[in-house]
Amino acid sequence: MLETVAILLVILWALGLVSSVTIGGFIHLLLVLAIVIILIRVIQGRRI
């Protein structure tokens, strides 16, 4: 589930970079948040 959300955010982020600065910034923040959550889960030893 988390991997699906991360992939979706990457796609939306790439589209946001092309379309609009405001939307791109919002998607970028969501992408960073998803990456941080994945890193925390890996550090804690849980499965992604």
Secondary structure, 3 states (H helix, E strand, C coil): CHHHHHHHHHHHHHHHHHHCHHHHHHHHHHHHHHHHHHHHHHHHCCCC
